[in-house]
Amino acid sequence: MKMKTSITLSREALAGIDRLAGRKYSRSAIIERAVRRYLEEQKRAQIYEHDLRILNEAADRLNAEMEDVLKDQALDF
């Protein structure tokens, strides 16, 4: 369901929206498309940050384990 809202934009932003819209799309369609893309990007960024945090936590532990393994192997020579 669509809901009506009011926003204030600069003349330059409106001019850019109008150029993109042309005769094929409405301002609302262009703005909704842009907002949806922005929201998707933000969601992806949050997932990326979460995954990166997990990887970094695991990396510290795994690097420490690898150092132990390499030390043991170095002593065998």
N, C-alpha and C positions, 0 to 999 in steps of 0.2 A: 504494500500500500504506500503510495506516495503521500508525502506531507509537505505543505507549503511552509517556506521559511523566508526570512529576509536577511540579506547580507550586504555589507558595504565593501565595495572594491574600488581600487584606483581606476582612473580613466585608462591608464595603460593596460591594466589587467583586463578590463572589459574590452578594449580594442583587440587584444590578443585572443580573447575568447571568441569575439565576433569573427576574427579572421579564421580561426579554426572551425567555427561552426558553419560559416558560409551560408548557403541556402539549404544545405542538407540537414543540419542539426540545429537544435535550440541551444541557447545559453545554458539552460538547465541540464541538458544532456551532456554538454562538454564539462560542466562543473562536476556533475555526478561522476562521470567517468574519471576525472582527475582525482576526486576524493577517494573513490574506490581503489584506484591504483596506489595512492598514498597510504591508505589503510592496509593494503596488502603488503606494501614495502615495510611498514612498521611492524606488522606481524612477523614477516620473515626476519627482520632485524632482531626482534626479541628471541625468536627461535635460535638464530645464529649465535646470539650472545649466550643463551642458555647452554647450547651445545659446546661452545668454545670454553665456557667455564668448566663443564664436565671434562672435556679433553685436557685442559690445563691441569686440573686436579689429578687426573689419571697419569698425565705425563710426568709429573713430579715423582709419583710413586714408581712408575715404570722405569724412569731414568735412574732412580736410586737402585732398583733391582738390577738393572743392566750394569751399573758400575760394580756391584758385588760380583756378578758373573764374570765380567772382564778381569777383575782383580784375581779371581780364582784361576782363570785360564792363564793369566800372565805368570802366576806362580808355578804352573805346571811345566813351563819351558825351562 
